[in-house]
């Protein structure tokens, strides 16, 4: 469990995060979304004790991260894929982390296998591509077999096989009852990976809801030769209707409600389709007022 309670962060005269509150529950993958400059990385750094909040609390498993005696056994994190010393071999990098937290070297070999790095364990980290450095960072996050995992843009630089691997891994970790928080700008990937979404903009909470709720059908398309009659009935029940010949675009009513009303009115339906929004469209709509670095149009 991660709890962010009224957390704020100011850098001199700049407010990066302003009274932000949310929970990240175990058993689901929570996507952490927001435009550039929204405060996502700053929030993650405060959760991990790398930045001190100006106000409020960030708790992991009920305590502040700094009070954990063996932090890697409780929390695994990937914030920077370039964190490994470039001249250190992959295995030695993980061994140093393991030794500092009382983790067995057998576990080092396990996570090298999990991350697909066993065959390159003797190579220096500085020779790795971005995608391979991401795998090393994920291996380090898994090292302590932690209950809480925090990933900042983990799919950057990964090829399609790598993206599928990290998606499956995160969902498997959540299915084991772990708490998984992941930020990403790839909306299509978040739609496939995250069960719950926390969206922020300009350091404030915009949405804290299930992915299913964000992606719910926003419109219903109905096609019928009795379009005008059905449109009048839908309007009378409070739905909004756009009429174009035999086609009706309906908001404010579910496909089931439109179908039942059409049956009651004796209207023959040739088509009844729920138009689901994409996560990218929903994200753009919800964060439109909070984009800080938008291009001129």
N, C-alpha and C positions, 0 to 999 in steps of 0.2 A: 504494500500500500504506500502510495505517495500522497501527502497532503500539503497543499499550498494554501495558506490562510492569510489573506489580506496582504500579500507580499508586495513590497515596493522597492524600487531601486533608482536612485538618482546619481548621475555623474555630473558633478558641479551643477550647472543650470539645466541639464538635460534629464528629463524623466524617461527612463527606458521601460520600466514596469510600474504600473500604478494600481495598487490595491487588488492584485490578482488573486482569485480563490478558485480552486478546483481540486478534485480528487482523482487519482489514477488507481483503479481497482484491480485486484488480481484476477486472473482467469480470462482476461480479454486483452487484445492489442488496442492501445489507445493512440490514435494519431494526433500529433501536436502540430497544428497548421497556422499559418499566418503569412502576410506579405513580408518582403525584405524589411528589416528594421522594426518588426513587430515586437521583438523582445523574447523570441523563443530560446535562442542560445543563452541569453542573459538569465532567463528563468532556469534553464537546465544547470547553468553554472552555480546558481544560488542553491538549487536542490542538492548539488554535490559539494557544497561548501567552498567552492572556488571563488565565489563572490559573496560578500556579506550584504544582506538586504538592509535597506534604509529603514524598513518597517515590516512587520508581519513575520511569519514563520514558514519555513519549508522543512517538512518532516519526512523521513524515510523510515518505514516500519515503526512509526510512533516517536522517533527521536531525531535530533539533528545529525546530519551525516558526520560532522566532526567528532561526535561522541562515540562513534562505532569503533570498537577495539580492533577488529579485523575487517576493514571496509570492503575489500574485494570478495569476502565471503557473503556479504549482505547485498552489495550493489555492484553490478557490472555496467561500465559505461564506455561509450565510444563518442567522443566529442571532436577529436582531431585525428584523422588517419595518419598524420605525419608525426605522431608522438614518439615513435620508436627512434632510438639513436641510429643514424644511417650506417655506421660502421659496425654495429653489433649484429650478429647473426640472429635469425628469427627465433631459433630455439633459445639462445642465450638471453634474448630480450624477455621471453616468457619465463625462463628460469629465474631471472632477477626479480620479476614481479611475484612469482610464486614464493620464493624464499622470503620476501619482505612481508608476506601475509601468512606464513606457515602452511603453505599449500604444497602437497607432494609433487615431486617431479614426474611421477606417473601421470598426474593430471595434465601436465604440460603436453605429453605425448597424445593424450586423449583429445585435447582441444586442437592440436595440430591436425589430427585426423578429421575432426568435425569441420574444421575450416578449409579442408582440402589443401593444407600446406605441408603435409608430412614429407613429400618428396623434395621440398625446397627448404627444409628446416635449417640447412647449413649455409644458406645464402645470406648475404648482408641485406638488411632492410632497405638500405639506400639504393639498391639495384631494382627494387620492386616498382611496378606500375601503380597508379592510383588504386585500381581495382584490387591488386594484391595487398596493398597497404590497408585497404578497408577490411579485407579478410583477416589480416593480422590484428587489427584493432578489435574486430569481433571476437577473435580467439582470446585476446586478452580480457575482454569483457566477460567471457564465459569461464575464465580460469577458476574462479572461486565457487562455481556452481551456485550463483547467487539467486535470491528470491526476487530481486528487483533488477530490471535491465533498462538502461536509458541509451538510446541511439539517436545521434544527430546526423541526419542525411546519410544513412548507412549504405544506400545503393549508388551513391556517386562513384562513377568510374567502373561500375560492375558491368559485365557483359550480360546478355539475356539469361544464360545459365546461372550466373551469379545472382541476378535479381530474383530468379525463381528460388534459388537456394535460400537467400535471406528471408524471402517471404514465407517459405515453408518453415524455416527455423523459428521465426518470430511467432507464427501461429502455433507451432508445436510447444514452444516455451510457455505461451499463455495457456494452452490446453493442460499443461502440467500444474497449473495453479499459480504461475509466477505473474508478477506485475511487469508489463512491457509498455514503455513510453517511447514513441518513435516520431521524430520530426522529418518531414520531407516536403519538397516542392513538386514531386511527381504525383499529381492528383490521381491519375489513372492507377498508379501502384497503390496508393492509400485506399482507393475504393475496393481493391482486391484484398488488402491486408488488414485494415483496421476495422474493429467491431464498434469502436466508440471514437468520437472526435471532440477535441478541444481546440477551438479556433480563437486566436487573439489578434488584435489590431491596435497599433500604437500603445502596446503594453496593457490593454484592457481586454476583458473577456467578451467575446462576441457570441460564441455558441459552445455548449457543453451538452452533447446529445449523441444518440446512436447514429452510426453511419446509415442505417436503414431509414431513420427519420429524415436525414438530410437528403437522401436519394428517393424519397417517396414520390409517387406520381404527382406532378404539379398540374398536369392537364389530362383531359380525357377527350379523345377524338371519336365522334360518332358520325356515321354516315347512314342516312335514312331518307326515303322519298317523302316522309312526313316530318321534315326538318322543322318547319315553322311551328307546327303543333307541339313538337317535343321541346323546342326552344322556349315557347311560352310557359310550358309546364315547369321546365328547369328554372326559369327566371322567377316563377312564382314561389319555388321552394328556396330561393336565395342564392342560387348558383349564378355565376357570370358566364354568358354565352356569346361567342362570336359565330355568326352565321355566314356561310359562303355556299350558296346553292344547296346541295344536299348534305354538306358537311357542317358539323357543329364542333367547335373547340370549347370545351367546358372546363372551368376552374371552380373550385368550391364544392365539388361532388366527386365521389368515388365511382369507378366503373360499375360497381355493384348497384349503387344508387341510380345511376343513369339507366342501367339495364332494367331494374325494377320499375322505374317510372315509365320507360318506353313500353313495357308490357302492360302497365295499367292504362296507358293512353292508347293502346292498340297500334303503336308505331312499329313498323317493320324495320329492324336493324340489319344493314348490310355490313357494317363494321363497327366494332367497339374496341378501342385500343387505349391503354394507359401509356401516356408519354412520360417516361421517367427522365428526370434531369440527370446530367452527368455531375460528378463531384466537382469537376473543374468549373462548370457553369454555376453550381451552387456556391462554390468558394468565391468566385468573382462577384456574385450578387451580394453575398454576405459581407465581403470585405471591401466593397467598392469605395466606401467613404474613408477607409483606413489605409489605402495604398499611399505610401510616403514618397516613393521614388518612381511614379508612373511617367511614361514617356509622353511627350507632347503629341497632340493629335491635330 
